[in-house]
Amino acid sequence: MRDSDRHYFNQHPLFNQIDDESLDRIIAGSSATDYAKGQTIFHRGNPADVFYFVLEGWVKVYRSTAEGDEAIVHIFSAGETIAEAVAFAGKNYPVSAQAVEHSRVVPILTKRLVAELSRSPELALSIMGSLSLQLHSMVTEIEQLKTRTATQRVCDFFIRRCTVDEGSVVISLPYDKVIIASRLGMKPESLSRILNRLRKIGVRTENGRVAIADVEALIRFSDGESAISLTG
């Protein structure tokens, strides 16, 4: 691993409460692996004796449906861990993981984490905190899928990536529209229709970028307060 990679570990809730010696023992012998876009990191049903730390890129965790489609459970980016809860429980992976774009990922043996628990009570608290944050994030995502319309979910996706809360802004889409559609619980064609309708309030997409003319207007609409109808 590069010296700069350690920054991500030190910032992660799982590791930021332990000392450098403990961290060294956990990641000893681990090295970053490069995955090309579309390359599988692990398959559903494989023994979960390893969890993963993403250093660069995006990784999707998904399950295949009976119809042959993909149901994306979550998308992980740099500084996030994958599957530590499953690995810690000693079970098989209930999902598969695949690189959405070129990614650098560190596989970490779960047995090293378990061995360190006897030396570091702080690590046990860190594990609880990390898993609580992930649970909160997933509950929030489920709530949005259940309570927000498809158009509102797209708006929210854009708003979370805005660097300002008023005026105009241009944001980059983190991954392609097919992945975004699946992540937001809709078909790609539904996303395309929504993007076309959003042009009426000054939201335009082109070449992986989204130009938003008025962030406040988009926020008002997402909150259900806009008087502009997008259905006409």
C-alpha positions in Angstrom: 0.0 0.0 0.0 1.0 3.6 -0.5 1.9 5.8 2.5 -1.1 8.0 1.6 -3.5 5.1 1.9 -3.1 5.1 5.6 -5.1 8.3 5.8 -8.2 6.4 4.8 -7.8 3.9 7.6 -7.1 6.5 10.2 -10.4 8.3 9.2 -12.6 5.3 9.2 -14.8 4.7 12.3 -13.6 1.1 12.5 -10.0 2.1 12.9 -9.8 5.7 14.1 -10.0 4.9 17.8 -7.1 2.4 17.9 -3.4 3.0 18.0 -1.0 2.6 15.1 0.4 -0.6 16.4 -3.0 -2.2 16.5 -3.8 -1.0 13.0 -0.4 -2.4 11.8 -1.3 -5.8 13.2 -4.7 -5.9 11.5 -3.5 -4.9 8.1 -0.2 -6.8 8.2 0.5 -8.6 5.0 -2.5 -7.0 3.2 -1.8 -5.3 -0.1 -4.0 -3.3 -2.4 -5.5 -5.1 -5.4 -6.5 -3.3 -8.6 -9.8 -4.2 -10.1 -10.8 -3.2 -13.7 -14.3 -1.9 -14.4 -16.7 -4.8 -14.3 -14.3 -7.2 -12.5 -15.8 -9.3 -9.7 -14.3 -8.9 -6.2 -16.3 -11.7 -4.6 -19.3 -13.8 -5.4 -22.4 -14.5 -3.3 -22.0 -17.7 -1.4 -18.2 -17.5 -1.1 -16.9 -17.9 2.4 -16.7 -14.5 4.0 -13.3 -14.8 5.7 -12.1 -11.5 4.3 -13.6 -8.0 4.4 -12.5 -5.2 2.1 -11.4 -1.6 2.4 -11.9 0.6 -0.7 -9.0 3.0 -1.4 -10.0 4.2 -4.9 -13.0 3.9 -7.2 -16.5 2.6 -6.7 -17.7 -0.9 -5.8 -21.3 -2.1 -6.1 -22.7 -4.8 -3.9 -25.7 -6.6 -5.5 -27.9 -9.6 -5.8 -29.3 -11.1 -9.0 -33.1 -11.3 -9.2 -35.1 -14.3 -10.5 -35.7 -12.3 -13.7 -32.0 -12.0 -14.3 -31.7 -8.3 -13.3 -29.4 -6.8 -10.7 -30.7 -5.4 -7.4 -27.9 -3.1 -6.1 -27.8 -3.1 -2.3 -25.2 -0.4 -1.9 -22.3 1.3 -3.7 -19.1 1.9 -1.8 -16.5 4.5 -2.4 -13.0 5.4 -1.2 -12.6 5.2 2.6 -15.4 2.7 3.1 -15.3 -1.0 4.2 -17.3 -3.8 2.7 -18.6 -7.0 4.4 -17.0 -6.7 7.8 -20.2 -7.6 9.5 -20.7 -10.8 7.5 -17.1 -11.7 7.7 -17.0 -11.1 11.5 -20.0 -13.5 11.8 -18.2 -16.2 9.9 -20.9 -16.6 7.3 -20.9 -16.7 3.5 -21.3 -13.5 1.5 -25.0 -12.9 0.9 -24.3 -10.7 -2.1 -21.7 -10.2 -4.8 -19.3 -7.3 -5.3 -18.1 -5.8 -8.5 -16.0 -2.8 -9.5 -18.1 -0.1 -11.1 -14.9 1.6 -12.4 -11.2 1.0 -11.9 -10.8 0.5 -8.2 -8.1 -0.2 -5.6 -9.3 -2.4 -2.8 -7.5 -3.9 0.2 -8.6 -7.4 1.4 -8.2 -7.8 5.1 -8.3 -11.2 6.9 -11.0 -11.2 9.5 -9.0 -13.4 11.8 -6.5 -10.5 12.3 -9.4 -8.3 13.4 -10.7 -10.9 15.8 -7.2 -11.5 17.2 -6.8 -7.8 17.9 -10.1 -7.6 19.9 -8.4 -9.3 22.9 -5.7 -6.6 23.0 -7.9 -3.6 22.2 -11.3 -3.0 23.9 -11.4 0.3 21.9 -11.6 -1.8 18.7 -14.8 -3.5 19.9 -16.4 -0.1 20.4 -15.2 1.0 17.0 -16.8 -2.1 15.4 -20.1 -1.3 17.1 -19.9 2.3 15.9 -19.0 1.4 12.4 -21.8 -1.1 12.1 -24.3 1.4 13.6 -23.4 4.0 11.0 -23.9 1.5 8.2 -27.2 0.4 9.6 -28.4 4.1 9.9 -27.3 4.7 6.3 -29.2 1.7 5.0 -32.4 2.5 7.0 -32.3 6.0 5.4 -31.9 4.6 1.9 -34.9 2.2 2.5 -37.0 5.1 3.8 -36.2 7.1 0.7 -37.2 4.2 -1.5 -40.5 3.8 0.3 -41.5 7.4 0.9 -40.0 9.4 -2.0 -41.3 9.4 -5.6 -38.9 8.3 -8.3 -38.4 11.9 -9.4 -37.7 13.0 -5.9 -35.1 10.3 -5.4 -33.3 11.5 -8.5 -33.4 15.1 -7.2 -32.1 14.0 -3.8 -29.3 12.1 -5.5 -28.2 15.3 -7.3 -28.7 17.5 -4.3 -26.4 15.4 -2.1 -23.6 16.0 -4.5 -24.1 19.8 -4.8 -21.3 21.9 -3.3 -23.6 24.9 -2.9 -27.2 25.3 -1.7 -28.2 28.2 -3.9 -27.4 29.5 -7.4 -26.1 27.3 -10.2 -23.7 24.4 -10.1 -22.3 21.6 -12.3 -21.7 18.2 -10.7 -20.1 15.0 -12.0 -22.0 11.8 -11.9 -20.0 9.2 -9.9 -20.9 6.3 -12.2 -23.0 5.6 -15.3 -26.8 6.1 -15.5 -27.6 2.4 -15.5 -25.9 2.0 -12.1 -27.6 5.2 -10.8 -31.0 3.9 -12.0 -30.6 0.6 -10.2 -29.3 2.3 -7.1 -32.4 4.5 -7.0 -34.8 1.6 -7.5 -35.9 2.2 -11.1 -35.3 1.1 -14.7 -32.8 3.1 -16.9 -35.7 4.2 -19.2 -37.5 5.6 -16.2 -34.5 7.6 -15.2 -34.2 8.9 -18.7 -37.8 10.1 -18.7 -37.3 11.8 -15.3 -34.1 13.6 -16.6 -36.0 14.9 -19.6 -38.8 16.3 -17.3 -36.3 17.9 -15.0 -35.1 20.0 -17.8 -38.2 22.1 -17.2 -36.6 23.4 -13.9 -33.2 23.9 -15.4 -31.5 20.5 -14.8 -29.5 19.3 -17.8 -27.3 16.2 -18.1 -24.6 15.6 -20.7 -21.4 13.6 -20.8 -21.5 12.4 -17.2 -22.2 15.9 -15.8 -25.3 17.6 -14.5 -25.8 21.3 -14.8 -28.3 22.7 -12.3 -29.4 26.3 -13.0 -31.0 26.8 -9.6 -30.2 24.6 -6.7 -32.8 26.1 -4.4 -35.5 25.4 -6.9 -34.4 21.8 -7.1 -34.4 21.5 -3.3 -37.9 23.0 -3.1 -39.1 20.6 -5.6 -37.5 17.6 -3.8 -39.1 18.7 -0.6 -42.5 18.8 -2.3 -42.8 22.6 -2.1 -42.4 23.6 -5.7 -45.4 25.0 -7.6 -43.9 23.9 -10.9 -45.6 20.8 -12.4 -43.3 18.4 -14.2 -46.1 16.2 -15.4 -47.5 18.5 -18.1 
